């Protein structure tokens, strides 16, 4: 009987720390003994940089354009602690669909049974979450990933992107699409940011997998072209990523979220705007003073 490979997709708005989180997750899982592949699905092709000392790798689409045909093994590169790194890439600037790289790369790896050949335990798709359509929806729509996680902060636009992702998951949930594993709350230094995310997940009937603080350790590590797990393995930030890796490794039950309609989301956001004014004025909220 073939081994069951755990395939997960991590979505998030551009600039939210999605690739940083994904790379540290991959690194932490690899340190726990799992055979991991990180599959970058952003046209910028920078998902795996910190797993490879800051270096870029040829993408699937670029290699196909150059050679016409390609073996999957030609676009798999070694990263930190034996992690397999792949970048799907995108079309030439100004031409074609940005999600085409995901479709092409996933089909190539499925046809050539590359995941099985490498005897992987975990495949992590790092997917741009600003748009959940076309190629970017492939890991969800096709049920390629068993579990989807979204990285968000307390900022409205990142929550807006997560809510759109929830709509996509709900749309495909009855036709074999991937379901939501949970929310990864990033940059959680301000007390109110955690309160906002907690309220959002409660309203959408989801839950937080991990709260990740903003840390200078991340910046220092990335300036060296490394993950925190590699550059600062004994740091508090590394412990946070390791806890997240443990939770995702043991996660088995995902579900369909309950996204907010646009008007409902806007009204919810406006109510939080008023609460933040109260917090800034020093008003006690919910029996406690929420610090900024």
N, C-alpha and C positions, 0 to 999 in steps of 0.2 A: 504494500500500500504506500502510495506516494506521501511524502511528508507535507503537512499543511504549512504553507508559508504565510506568515502574518503580514498582510499588506495594509498599510495605513496611509492616509493622505492628510497633510497639514496645510490648511488654507489660512490666508490672512491678507489684509490690506497691505499694499506696498509700503515699506518703511516702518512697519509695525514690529519688526524683529523676528519675522517668521523664519527666515533662513538661518539666523543666529540660533534660534531655539531648535530648529530641526537638526542643525549640524551638531549641537551639543547633545541633543537626544541620541543621535546616531553614535556619537563618540561614547556616551555613557553606556548605551546598550552593548557596544562592542567590548567595552571593558568588563562587562558582565558575562562575556563569553558567547554572545550571539553573533552569527554571521550576518552582517548588515549591508544592504545596498541603499545608498541615497540617490534618488532619481530627481534631479532638478528639472522642473517644468516651467521655469520662467524664461522668456526669450532673452533676458539679459545674460543668462548662462553663468550666474555667479553663486549658485546655491552651494557648491561644494568647495569653494575657495579655501575656507579655513580648515578643511579636512586635508588639503594638499599644500599647506605651507604658503597659501596666498596665490597659488598659480591657477590659471585658467586651463581648461581642457577642451579639445575639439568636440563640438556638439554632433549629435546624430544627424541633424539636417545639413550642417556644413560638410560633414563627411560624405553624405549622400550626394550633395551638389558637386563635390569634387570628384568622386569616384563612380557615381551612378549606381553602384551596388555596394553593400557593406555587410560584413558579418557583425553580429551583435558584440562579439568579443573584441572587435576593433575599437569600440567606443566605450569600453569599460576600463577605468583607470584605478590604480591602487591609491587609497588614502590612508589617513591615520589609523593605526592599529588594525590594518587589513580591511578597512571599509571599502567596498566597491563604489566608485563614483561615476555617475552618468549625468550628462547634461543634454536634454532634448533639443534645446536651441529654438530658433524661430526663423521666419522667412527673411529674405533680403529686405533691408529697410524700404518701407513704402510699398511692399508687394505682399499680398496674401494675408492669411489669417494667422494671428500670433499664436493661436492654440494648435496650429497644424503640427508643430513639433511634437507635442504630446501624443497626438493620434498616431503619427508615423512611428515614433520611438516605441510606444507601447505595443503596436502591432508587430514591429520587428522583433521585440523581445519575446512576445508570445509565440510567434511563428517558429522561432529558433530555440524555444524552450530554454532561454538563458538562465532564468531564475532556478530552474531545476538542475541545470548543468553545474551551476555554482553552489548548489546545495544550501541555498539561503534560508535563514530563519526569519528575517524581517526585511521588507522592502518599504522604504519611506518615500512617498511622493511629496515634494515640496512645490506647492501650487499657488500661483498668484490668485488672490481672493477678491480682487476688486471687481472682476467680472466672472460670473458663473454661467458661462454659455460656451457653445462650440467645444473646442478642444479642452478648455479649462474644466469643463464639466465631465470629461471622460472618466476620471477615476471614480466619480459618483455615479454617473448615468449608467456606465457599463458594469457597475458592481465589481470593478477591479480591486478597489480597496474595500476591506471589510469594515473598517472604522475610519471615521473622519473626525479630525480635531481642528478647531479654529483658534488662532492666536489673536487676541484683542487687548485693548487697553481701556481706560475709562473715557477716551475721546469718542465723540459722537460718530465721526466718520469710520472709525474702526468697528464700532458697534453696528453701524449701518451696513458695512460690508459683511459682518458676521450674520446679521439678520437676513440679508439677501442669500447668503449661503444656506441658511436654514430653509429658505423657500425652495431652493434647488433640491435640497435633500428630501424635503416633503414631497415635491413634485414627482421624484423618481422612486419614492419609497415603496410604492405598490407594484413596481415592475422590476424588482430585484436590485435596486440601487443601493449604494452604501448608506449606512446610517451614522448618526452623530455619536461619537464617543464622549465628547465634552469640550469645554472651553479652557484654553490656557491663557491665564491673565498675566500679561506682561507689563513691565514698568510700573509696578505696584508700590511706589514709594509714598505717594500721598494717600492719607486715610480715606479721603472721599472717593478716590479712584476705585478702591476695593468695594466700597459701598455701592457705587454705580454698577459695577460688573455683577456683584451679588444680586442686585435688584433685577438686572436684565436677565440673568440666567433663571431666576425664580419665575419671572413672567413668561419666559419661553420654555419653561419646564425642562431645563437642562441643568448642568452642574459644572463646577470648576474642577479641573484636574490638578492644577497647580497654580500658585501665585508666585510669579517671578519678579523680584525687585530689580530696579535699575541699578547697575553696579559699574563702577569704573574698572573692575576686573575684566568685564566683557570687552571694553574698549582697549585696554592694555593688551589683552590676548589677541584681539583681531588686528591690532597694529603689528603684531608679530606674525600674522598670517595663520593663527592657530585658534582652536576652540578653547574655552575655559577648561574643559576636561583634560586637554593636553598641556596647556600652559600653566594652569594653576589648579592642579588636581586636589589640593588640600584646602582650597578656599571655601568659604561659605556658599558662594555662587555655584561652585561645582557640586556641592551637596544638594542644592535645590534642583539642579538638572538631573542628578542621579535619582532623587526621589521621584521626579517626573518619569524617568525611564522605568523605574520599578512599577509605577502605577500603570503605565501604558503596556508594559510587558505582561502584566497580570490582568489587563482589561479584557473582558469577554463579551459584555452585554452593551450594545449600542442601541439607540432608539431614534424615533422620529421626533424632531423638535417641534415646537408650536410657535412659528414666527409671528411677529407683530405686523399688522397691516401698516402701511405708510403713515396714515393719519394717526393711528394709535402710537406708533413709534415717535412721531413728531410731538405729540402731546406728552408722552412720557419724558422725552428729552427736555421739553419746556419746563416740566415740573421739577426736574433736576437742576435746571438753571436757577430757579427760584430758591431751591434748597442750598445751592452753593453760595448765593448771596447771603443767606442766613448764616452759613458756616463762616464766611469771611467776616461777618459782623460779630462773630463769637457766640451765636445763638446755639444752645445745646440741642442736638437732634437725636431723637430716639433714646433719650436718657443719658447720652454720652456726648462729649465734645469731639467732633470729628476734625482732626488736625489736617492742616494743609502743608 
